[in-house]
């Protein structure tokens, strides 16, 4: 999967959040989008995953040399982000079933293995609305990492995780990020230290 940005910009009312982004994201590589809180990292990620249109410029997606239409980009990606909500009336088990109606498991994974990976053995049939913020974040990450998608997009991936949770996140990266186009929005180095490339959003401020 390749994402090509040509002079991309996004504004809110009359103010540009970022402008003039020329960049190419390539399959198998890992990228960190860096910047302070409120700088526009999440906005750029939403442009990259097709949920926001750019205010200026052009974005193109291609998979194995063939163009991918913007309205089907979501089928190629997994996303974990603070603003991405889980269905709190579902149990963990039901949430996994629901998620994988739309995605396939990565090879070698299944529902039982994903639940085992979460290391929350007593919570499979617990309603998500009773989960702690850390448990919810673990579930979001597991759903994203364990789906068989070309792209993995992570926004503040260790938010609400303790030190043990951070180590668990890094183990997911080692197990499931290889060979995918991985993009991490962060201002904490432990979240993106493995990334091969860095893009600073402040370089594209007007």
C-alpha positions in Angstrom: 0.0 0.0 0.0 1.3 3.5 -0.9 -0.2 6.8 0.1 1.0 9.8 -1.9 0.4 13.4 -0.6 0.7 16.3 -3.1 0.6 19.8 -1.5 -1.9 18.6 1.1 -3.4 21.1 3.4 -6.3 21.2 5.9 -7.9 24.2 7.5 -10.5 24.9 10.1 -12.6 27.9 9.2 -9.9 30.4 7.9 -7.0 29.0 9.8 -4.7 26.4 8.3 -3.9 23.4 10.5 -1.2 22.4 8.1 -0.3 23.2 4.5 2.0 22.1 1.7 2.6 18.5 2.8 4.4 16.5 0.0 5.1 13.1 1.3 4.9 9.4 0.4 4.1 6.6 2.8 5.2 3.2 1.5 4.2 -0.4 2.4 6.4 -2.2 4.9 7.8 1.1 6.4 6.9 2.7 9.7 6.3 6.4 10.1 5.9 8.7 13.2 3.8 11.8 12.8 5.2 14.1 15.5 4.1 17.4 17.1 2.8 18.9 20.4 -0.8 18.4 21.5 -3.2 20.2 19.3 -0.8 20.6 16.5 -2.8 18.6 13.9 -1.4 15.1 14.1 -4.8 13.5 14.4 -6.2 15.6 11.7 -3.5 14.5 9.3 -4.1 10.9 10.3 -7.8 11.3 9.5 -6.9 12.7 6.0 -4.6 9.7 5.5 -7.3 7.2 6.4 -9.9 8.9 4.2 -12.2 10.0 7.0 -11.4 13.7 6.3 -11.0 15.4 2.9 -8.0 17.7 2.5 -8.8 21.4 2.0 -6.1 21.7 -0.6 -3.9 19.4 -2.6 -4.3 15.8 -3.7 -4.1 12.4 -2.0 -3.7 9.1 -3.8 -3.8 5.5 -2.6 -2.4 2.5 -4.5 -2.2 -1.2 -3.6 0.1 -3.4 -5.6 0.3 -0.8 -8.3 -3.5 -0.3 -8.7 -5.3 2.8 -7.6 -7.6 2.5 -4.5 -10.7 4.7 -4.4 -11.0 6.9 -1.3 -14.3 5.3 -0.3 -12.7 1.9 0.0 -9.5 2.8 1.8 -11.0 1.8 5.1 -11.1 -1.8 4.0 -7.3 -1.8 3.8 -6.5 -0.3 7.3 -6.8 -0.9 11.0 -7.1 2.1 13.3 -6.7 2.6 17.1 -7.3 6.1 18.4 -8.7 7.8 21.5 -11.6 9.2 19.5 -12.5 5.8 18.1 -15.2 4.4 20.4 -16.0 0.8 21.3 -19.6 -0.3 21.6 -20.0 -0.3 25.3 -23.2 -2.3 25.4 -21.2 -5.3 23.9 -19.2 -7.7 25.9 -15.5 -8.1 24.9 -16.4 -11.4 23.1 -19.3 -9.7 21.2 -17.0 -6.7 20.3 -14.4 -9.1 18.8 -17.1 -11.0 16.8 -18.5 -7.7 15.5 -15.1 -6.3 14.5 -14.2 -9.4 12.6 -17.4 -9.4 10.6 -15.7 -6.5 8.7 -12.0 -7.6 8.9 -10.2 -10.9 8.6 -7.9 -12.2 11.3 -4.2 -12.1 10.6 -2.9 -15.5 9.6 -2.5 -17.7 12.7 -4.9 -15.7 14.8 -8.4 -16.4 15.9 -10.8 -15.1 18.5 -9.6 -17.3 21.3 -6.0 -16.3 20.6 -6.8 -12.6 20.6 -8.6 -12.8 23.9 -5.7 -14.8 25.3 -3.3 -12.1 23.9 -5.3 -9.4 25.9 -4.5 -11.3 29.1 -7.9 -10.4 30.5 -9.2 -14.0 31.0 -12.1 -13.0 33.3 -13.4 -10.2 31.1 -14.4 -12.0 27.9 -18.1 -11.8 28.9 -18.0 -8.5 30.7 -19.7 -5.5 29.3 -17.2 -3.0 27.9 -18.9 -0.1 29.7 -17.5 -1.7 32.9 -13.9 -1.8 31.6 -11.3 0.6 32.9 -9.8 3.0 30.4 -6.6 0.9 30.2 -8.6 -2.3 29.4 -10.5 -0.4 26.6 -7.2 0.8 25.1 -5.8 -2.8 25.2 -8.9 -4.0 23.3 -8.7 -1.2 20.7 -5.0 -2.1 20.1 -5.6 -5.8 19.9 -8.4 -5.4 17.4 -6.2 -3.2 15.2 -3.0 -5.3 15.4 -4.7 -8.6 14.9 -6.7 -7.6 11.7 -5.3 -8.7 8.4 -4.9 -5.2 6.8 -2.2 -3.5 4.8 -2.1 -0.4 6.9 -1.9 0.1 10.7 -2.7 3.6 12.0 -2.2 4.3 15.7 -3.0 7.6 17.4 -1.5 8.0 20.9 -1.4 4.2 21.2 -0.3 4.0 24.9 -2.8 6.5 26.2 -4.3 5.1 29.5 -1.8 2.3 29.6 0.6 1.7 32.6 4.2 0.6 32.2 3.2 -3.0 31.8 0.7 -1.9 29.2 3.4 0.0 27.3 5.6 -3.1 27.2 2.6 -5.1 26.0 2.0 -2.6 23.2 5.7 -2.8 22.1 5.3 -6.6 22.0 2.3 -6.2 19.6 4.5 -4.0 17.4 7.1 -6.8 17.2 4.6 -9.5 16.5 2.2 -7.8 14.1 3.6 -4.6 12.5 6.2 -6.2 10.2 5.4 -5.8 6.5 2.6 -3.3 7.0 2.5 0.4 6.4 2.5 1.6 10.0 1.8 5.2 11.0 2.0 6.4 14.6 0.8 9.8 15.8 2.6 10.6 19.0 4.7 13.0 21.1 6.1 10.3 23.3 9.2 8.5 22.1 8.4 5.1 23.6 5.3 5.0 21.3 7.2 5.6 18.0 10.8 4.7 18.7 10.7 1.7 16.3 9.6 3.9 13.4 12.0 4.3 10.5 10.7 7.7 9.4 9.7 10.9 11.1 7.3 13.6 9.9 7.0 16.7 12.1 3.7 18.5 11.7 5.1 21.8 12.8 7.2 21.9 9.5 3.9 22.4 7.7 2.5 25.3 9.7 1.7 28.5 7.8 
